[in-house]
Amino acid sequence: MKATEEKLGSVKRFGARYGRKPKLKFSKIETEQRKLHKCPYCSKTAVKRVAVGIWHCRKCNAKFTGKAYSVNKRIIEKEAAELVEEPAIIKEEIEEASEEA
Ligand SMILES: [Zn+2]
């Protein structure tokens, strides 16, 4: 699997709509939202999102509040920052190729 395909994941359901950049960003957030998170109480990776900001640990049965798409804030902000850099590089490559032709 190529790196770009891996990043799209669940966003494939949108087909060709909405553009690449917003879809990539959405993909990152949705992946974070859906994956199992680490429980702050029992430290097991068994926490699932119940609703916006509500998280439930399947191991110790704890139900608690967190961020809307993640248990803690840090992860999403870091990955979103990395993502902004990437499409710019690809755009430059395309522009170079069109100049040669
Ligand atoms: Zn737990």
Backbone and ligand atoms as CSV (ligand in chain L), in Angstrom:
chain,resi,resn,atom,element,x,y,z
A,1,MET,N,N,0.839,-1.218,0.000
A,1,MET,CA,C,0.000,0.000,0.000
A,1,MET,C,C,0.867,1.258,0.000
A,2,LYS,N,N,0.529,2.183,-0.859
A,2,LYS,CA,C,1.289,3.435,-0.925
A,2,LYS,C,C,0.937,4.356,0.251
A,3,ALA,N,N,1.833,5.279,0.517
A,3,ALA,CA,C,1.649,6.185,1.653
A,3,ALA,C,C,0.386,7.029,1.498
A,4,THR,N,N,0.101,7.459,0.278
A,4,THR,CA,C,-1.064,8.322,0.046
A,4,THR,C,C,-2.359,7.550,0.251
A,5,GLU,N,N,-2.378,6.301,-0.204
A,5,GLU,CA,C,-3.568,5.465,-0.033
A,5,GLU,C,C,-3.842,5.204,1.443
A,6,GLU,N,N,-2.773,5.025,2.184
A,6,GLU,CA,C,-2.892,4.737,3.594
A,6,GLU,C,C,-3.537,5.920,4.334
A,7,LYS,N,N,-3.180,7.121,3.907
A,7,LYS,CA,C,-3.695,8.320,4.563
A,7,LYS,C,C,-5.174,8.535,4.245
A,8,LEU,N,N,-5.621,8.144,3.052
A,8,LEU,CA,C,-7.015,8.362,2.676
A,8,LEU,C,C,-7.962,7.516,3.526
A,9,GLY,N,N,-7.717,6.215,3.572
A,9,GLY,CA,C,-8.496,5.328,4.424
A,9,GLY,C,C,-9.987,5.484,4.250
A,10,SER,N,N,-10.662,5.848,5.338
A,10,SER,CA,C,-12.118,5.963,5.364
A,10,SER,C,C,-12.639,7.090,4.468
A,11,VAL,N,N,-11.767,8.012,4.088
A,11,VAL,CA,C,-12.178,9.177,3.300
A,11,VAL,C,C,-12.479,8.776,1.850
A,12,LYS,N,N,-12.125,7.551,1.491
A,12,LYS,CA,C,-12.410,7.048,0.148
A,12,LYS,C,C,-13.904,7.108,-0.168
A,13,ARG,N,N,-14.719,7.064,0.875
A,13,ARG,CA,C,-16.169,7.094,0.680
A,13,ARG,C,C,-16.653,8.394,0.048
A,14,PHE,N,N,-15.840,9.435,0.069
A,14,PHE,CA,C,-16.219,10.715,-0.534
A,14,PHE,C,C,-15.910,10.758,-2.028
A,15,GLY,N,N,-15.231,9.746,-2.538
A,15,GLY,CA,C,-14.903,9.700,-3.953
A,15,GLY,C,C,-14.021,10.863,-4.365
A,16,ALA,N,N,-14.360,11.506,-5.491
A,16,ALA,CA,C,-13.534,12.586,-6.010
A,16,ALA,C,C,-13.940,13.949,-5.454
A,17,ARG,N,N,-14.895,13.960,-4.563
A,17,ARG,CA,C,-15.444,15.238,-4.073
A,17,ARG,C,C,-14.595,15.886,-2.981
A,18,TYR,N,N,-14.781,17.137,-2.769
A,18,TYR,CA,C,-14.290,17.969,-1.655
A,18,TYR,C,C,-12.806,18.331,-1.693
A,19,GLY,N,N,-12.018,17.761,-2.566
A,19,GLY,CA,C,-10.612,18.152,-2.669
A,19,GLY,C,C,-9.699,17.348,-1.776
A,20,ARG,N,N,-8.427,17.359,-2.117
A,20,ARG,CA,C,-7.447,16.503,-1.480
A,20,ARG,C,C,-7.081,16.974,-0.074
A,21,LYS,N,N,-6.820,18.250,0.049
A,21,LYS,CA,C,-6.322,18.786,1.313
A,21,LYS,C,C,-7.319,18.644,2.463
A,22,PRO,N,N,-8.563,19.081,2.286
A,22,PRO,CA,C,-9.514,18.919,3.388
A,22,PRO,C,C,-9.788,17.464,3.715
A,23,LYS,N,N,-9.754,16.613,2.690
A,23,LYS,CA,C,-10.011,15.192,2.918
A,23,LYS,C,C,-8.885,14.552,3.730
A,24,LEU,N,N,-7.650,14.933,3.420
A,24,LEU,CA,C,-6.511,14.403,4.172
A,24,LEU,C,C,-6.595,14.816,5.637
A,25,LYS,N,N,-6.950,16.073,5.837
A,25,LYS,CA,C,-7.056,16.602,7.186
A,25,LYS,C,C,-8.172,15.886,7.947
A,26,PHE,N,N,-9.290,15.718,7.283
A,26,PHE,CA,C,-10.438,15.032,7.885
A,26,PHE,C,C,-10.086,13.581,8.213
A,27,SER,N,N,-9.348,12.946,7.308
A,27,SER,CA,C,-8.931,11.561,7.494
A,27,SER,C,C,-8.127,11.387,8.772
A,28,LYS,N,N,-7.194,12.312,9.008
A,28,LYS,CA,C,-6.356,12.257,10.208
A,28,LYS,C,C,-7.200,12.329,11.468
A,29,ILE,N,N,-8.157,13.245,11.441
A,29,ILE,CA,C,-9.003,13.460,12.617
A,29,ILE,C,C,-9.909,12.268,12.839
A,30,GLU,N,N,-10.485,11.756,11.736
A,30,GLU,CA,C,-11.408,10.636,11.877
A,30,GLU,C,C,-10.705,9.366,12.346
A,31,THR,N,N,-9.498,9.144,11.858
A,31,THR,CA,C,-8.717,7.994,12.300
A,31,THR,C,C,-8.460,8.085,13.803
A,32,GLU,N,N,-8.100,9.276,14.231
A,32,GLU,CA,C,-7.845,9.517,15.653
A,32,GLU,C,C,-9.109,9.290,16.478
A,33,GLN,N,N,-10.211,9.725,15.932
A,33,GLN,CA,C,-11.493,9.611,16.618
A,33,GLN,C,C,-11.922,8.151,16.782
A,34,ARG,N,N,-11.662,7.339,15.748
A,34,ARG,CA,C,-12.183,5.971,15.736
A,34,ARG,C,C,-11.295,4.950,16.412
A,35,LYS,N,N,-9.999,5.246,16.502
A,35,LYS,CA,C,-9.082,4.245,17.054
A,35,LYS,C,C,-9.249,4.095,18.569
A,36,LEU,N,N,-8.679,3.018,19.108
A,36,LEU,CA,C,-8.726,2.803,20.542
A,36,LEU,C,C,-7.679,3.679,21.220
A,37,HIS,N,N,-8.067,4.352,22.260
A,37,HIS,CA,C,-7.164,5.239,22.979
A,37,HIS,C,C,-6.726,4.622,24.298
A,38,LYS,N,N,-5.675,5.215,24.849
A,38,LYS,CA,C,-5.153,4.734,26.114
A,38,LYS,C,C,-5.969,5.299,27.269
A,39,CYS,N,N,-6.343,4.418,28.183
A,39,CYS,CA,C,-7.162,4.838,29.318
A,39,CYS,C,C,-6.326,5.570,30.359
A,40,PRO,N,N,-6.777,6.749,30.789
A,40,PRO,CA,C,-6.025,7.497,31.811
A,40,PRO,C,C,-6.144,6.873,33.204
A,41,TYR,N,N,-7.055,5.927,33.372
A,41,TYR,CA,C,-7.256,5.305,34.677
A,41,TYR,C,C,-6.529,3.976,34.805
A,42,CYS,N,N,-6.674,3.093,33.797
A,42,CYS,CA,C,-6.056,1.767,33.911
A,42,CYS,C,C,-4.904,1.581,32.925
A,43,SER,N,N,-4.627,2.615,32.088
A,43,SER,CA,C,-3.507,2.605,31.141
A,43,SER,C,C,-3.603,1.551,30.037
A,44,LYS,N,N,-4.753,0.903,29.900
A,44,LYS,CA,C,-4.957,-0.058,28.821
A,44,LYS,C,C,-5.458,0.678,27.563
A,45,THR,N,N,-5.089,0.190,26.391
A,45,THR,CA,C,-5.573,0.811,25.157
A,45,THR,C,C,-6.933,0.215,24.813
A,46,ALA,N,N,-7.964,0.703,25.472
A,46,ALA,CA,C,-9.305,0.139,25.288
A,46,ALA,C,C,-10.386,1.205,25.357
A,47,VAL,N,N,-10.011,2.457,25.096
A,47,VAL,CA,C,-10.973,3.547,25.210
A,47,VAL,C,C,-11.554,3.880,23.840
A,48,LYS,N,N,-12.870,3.846,23.745
A,48,LYS,CA,C,-13.570,4.195,22.501
A,48,LYS,C,C,-14.416,5.448,22.712
A,49,ARG,N,N,-14.650,6.176,21.620
A,49,ARG,CA,C,-15.477,7.378,21.709
A,49,ARG,C,C,-16.951,7.004,21.688
A,50,VAL,N,N,-17.698,7.462,22.653
A,50,VAL,CA,C,-19.137,7.197,22.721
A,50,VAL,C,C,-19.878,8.267,21.944
A,51,ALA,N,N,-19.551,9.531,22.201
A,51,ALA,CA,C,-20.136,10.685,21.526
A,51,ALA,C,C,-19.092,11.795,21.558
A,52,VAL,N,N,-19.467,12.976,21.087
A,52,VAL,CA,C,-18.512,14.083,21.065
A,52,VAL,C,C,-17.985,14.353,22.480
A,53,GLY,N,N,-16.706,14.134,22.683
A,53,GLY,CA,C,-16.074,14.440,23.972
A,53,GLY,C,C,-16.326,13.421,25.066
A,54,ILE,N,N,-17.060,12.348,24.754
A,54,ILE,CA,C,-17.335,11.332,25.779
A,54,ILE,C,C,-16.624,10.035,25.410
A,55,TRP,N,N,-15.856,9.493,26.327
A,55,TRP,CA,C,-15.023,8.327,26.077
A,55,TRP,C,C,-15.326,7.238,27.086
A,56,HIS,N,N,-15.213,5.994,26.601
A,56,HIS,CA,C,-15.519,4.869,27.486
A,56,HIS,C,C,-14.436,3.802,27.398
A,57,CYS,N,N,-13.961,3.373,28.562
A,57,CYS,CA,C,-12.938,2.331,28.604
A,57,CYS,C,C,-13.614,0.967,28.767
A,58,ARG,N,N,-13.306,0.068,27.818
A,58,ARG,CA,C,-13.935,-1.252,27.840
A,58,ARG,C,C,-13.301,-2.173,28.887
A,59,LYS,N,N,-12.131,-1.774,29.355
A,59,LYS,CA,C,-11.396,-2.604,30.313
A,59,LYS,C,C,-11.877,-2.351,31.751
A,60,CYS,N,N,-11.824,-1.081,32.154
A,60,CYS,CA,C,-12.189,-0.771,33.546
A,60,CYS,C,C,-13.570,-0.122,33.646
A,61,ASN,N,N,-14.265,-0.007,32.496
A,61,ASN,CA,C,-15.634,0.509,32.447
A,61,ASN,C,C,-15.760,1.986,32.852
A,62,ALA,N,N,-14.688,2.721,32.771
A,62,ALA,CA,C,-14.726,4.144,33.127
A,62,ALA,C,C,-15.298,4.950,31.974
A,63,LYS,N,N,-16.176,5.868,32.289
A,63,LYS,CA,C,-16.722,6.770,31.278
A,63,LYS,C,C,-16.331,8.184,31.680
A,64,PHE,N,N,-15.667,8.888,30.765
A,64,PHE,CA,C,-15.151,10.204,31.147
A,64,PHE,C,C,-15.154,11.155,29.951
A,65,THR,N,N,-14.912,12.422,30.202
A,65,THR,CA,C,-14.870,13.413,29.132
A,65,THR,C,C,-13.443,13.617,28.639
A,66,GLY,N,N,-13.337,14.054,27.396
A,66,GLY,CA,C,-12.035,14.349,26.807
A,66,GLY,C,C,-12.245,15.334,25.681
A,67,LYS,N,N,-11.310,15.353,24.732
A,67,LYS,CA,C,-11.498,16.212,23.570
A,67,LYS,C,C,-12.546,15.584,22.641
A,68,ALA,N,N,-13.054,16.354,21.691
A,68,ALA,CA,C,-14.114,15.877,20.817
A,68,ALA,C,C,-13.691,14.660,19.999
A,69,TYR,N,N,-12.444,14.684,19.467
A,69,TYR,CA,C,-11.994,13.612,18.582
A,69,TYR,C,C,-10.840,12.811,19.143
A,70,SER,N,N,-10.402,13.165,20.339
A,70,SER,CA,C,-9.272,12.472,20.935
A,70,SER,C,C,-9.361,12.604,22.453
A,71,VAL,N,N,-8.704,11.677,23.152
A,71,VAL,CA,C,-8.729,11.754,24.609
A,71,VAL,C,C,-7.893,12.951,25.064
A,72,ASN,N,N,-6.736,13.127,24.424
A,72,ASN,CA,C,-5.945,14.322,24.743
A,72,ASN,C,C,-5.661,15.161,23.512
A,73,LYS,N,N,-5.447,16.421,23.729
A,73,LYS,CA,C,-5.365,17.444,22.695
A,73,LYS,C,C,-4.124,17.308,21.796
A,74,ARG,N,N,-3.031,16.978,22.388
A,74,ARG,CA,C,-1.705,17.050,21.780
A,74,ARG,C,C,-1.600,16.345,20.414
A,75,ILE,N,N,-2.072,15.121,20.292
A,75,ILE,CA,C,-1.828,14.282,19.122
A,75,ILE,C,C,-2.365,14.911,17.835
A,76,ILE,N,N,-3.610,15.344,17.837
A,76,ILE,CA,C,-4.230,15.885,16.634
A,76,ILE,C,C,-3.530,17.155,16.168
A,77,GLU,N,N,-3.209,18.038,17.068
A,77,GLU,CA,C,-2.561,19.302,16.699
A,77,GLU,C,C,-1.221,19.042,16.018
A,78,LYS,N,N,-0.468,18.086,16.530
A,78,LYS,CA,C,0.840,17.754,15.987
A,78,LYS,C,C,0.701,17.185,14.571
A,79,GLU,N,N,-0.214,16.267,14.380
A,79,GLU,CA,C,-0.383,15.631,13.074
A,79,GLU,C,C,-0.962,16.585,12.046
A,80,ALA,N,N,-1.827,17.484,12.469
A,80,ALA,CA,C,-2.406,18.474,11.558
A,80,ALA,C,C,-1.332,19.443,11.082
A,81,ALA,N,N,-0.390,19.770,11.935
A,81,ALA,CA,C,0.699,20.678,11.575
A,81,ALA,C,C,1.604,20.024,10.532
A,82,GLU,N,N,1.877,18.742,10.703
A,82,GLU,CA,C,2.709,18.001,9.749
A,82,GLU,C,C,2.035,17.946,8.382
A,83,LEU,N,N,0.751,17.872,8.392
A,83,LEU,CA,C,-0.019,17.691,7.170
A,83,LEU,C,C,-0.004,18.927,6.276
A,84,VAL,N,N,0.038,20.097,6.857
A,84,VAL,CA,C,0.014,21.342,6.098
A,84,VAL,C,C,1.242,21.453,5.191
A,85,GLU,N,N,2.363,20.930,5.650
A,85,GLU,CA,C,3.609,21.019,4.893
A,85,GLU,C,C,3.539,20.206,3.587
A,86,GLU,N,N,2.979,19.043,3.644
A,86,GLU,CA,C,3.099,18.065,2.576
A,86,GLU,C,C,2.523,18.459,1.209
A,87,PRO,N,N,1.283,18.914,1.099
A,87,PRO,CA,C,0.731,19.190,-0.241
A,87,PRO,C,C,1.511,20.262,-1.004
A,88,ALA,N,N,2.146,21.186,-0.301
A,88,ALA,CA,C,2.914,22.244,-0.941
A,88,ALA,C,C,4.060,21.654,-1.764
A,89,ILE,N,N,4.703,20.631,-1.230
A,89,ILE,CA,C,5.828,19.991,-1.910
A,89,ILE,C,C,5.358,19.338,-3.207
A,90,ILE,N,N,4.254,18.660,-3.145
A,90,ILE,CA,C,3.708,17.975,-4.320
A,90,ILE,C,C,3.320,18.987,-5.400
A,91,LYS,N,N,2.754,20.117,-4.991
A,91,LYS,CA,C,2.334,21.160,-5.916
A,91,LYS,C,C,3.537,21.704,-6.703
A,92,GLU,N,N,4.655,21.906,-6.007
A,92,GLU,CA,C,5.868,22.392,-6.654
A,92,GLU,C,C,6.330,21.413,-7.735
A,93,GLU,N,N,6.263,20.151,-7.439
A,93,GLU,CA,C,6.673,19.120,-8.387
A,93,GLU,C,C,5.826,19.150,-9.652
A,94,ILE,N,N,4.560,19.373,-9.498
A,94,ILE,CA,C,3.640,19.430,-10.641
A,94,ILE,C,C,3.943,20.652,-11.496
A,95,GLU,N,N,4.189,21.773,-10.852
A,95,GLU,CA,C,4.496,23.005,-11.581
A,95,GLU,C,C,5.783,22.860,-12.396
A,96,GLU,N,N,6.774,22.220,-11.822
A,96,GLU,CA,C,8.037,21.990,-12.509
A,96,GLU,C,C,7.843,21.133,-13.756
A,97,ALA,N,N,7.044,20.118,-13.611
A,97,ALA,CA,C,6.785,19.193,-14.713
A,97,ALA,C,C,6.065,19.888,-15.890
A,98,SER,N,N,5.142,20.784,-15.573
A,98,SER,CA,C,4.400,21.483,-16.625
A,98,SER,C,C,5.284,22.499,-17.367
A,99,GLU,N,N,6.272,23.034,-16.684
A,99,GLU,CA,C,7.194,23.974,-17.318
A,99,GLU,C,C,8.055,23.268,-18.374
A,100,GLU,N,N,8.460,22.051,-18.045
A,100,GLU,CA,C,9.297,21.278,-18.968
A,100,GLU,C,C,8.537,20.917,-20.239
A,101,ALA,N,N,7.265,20.651,-20.141
A,101,ALA,CA,C,6.458,20.217,-21.284
A,101,ALA,C,C,6.036,21.360,-22.216
L,1,ZN,ZN,ZN,-9.612,1.912,31.764
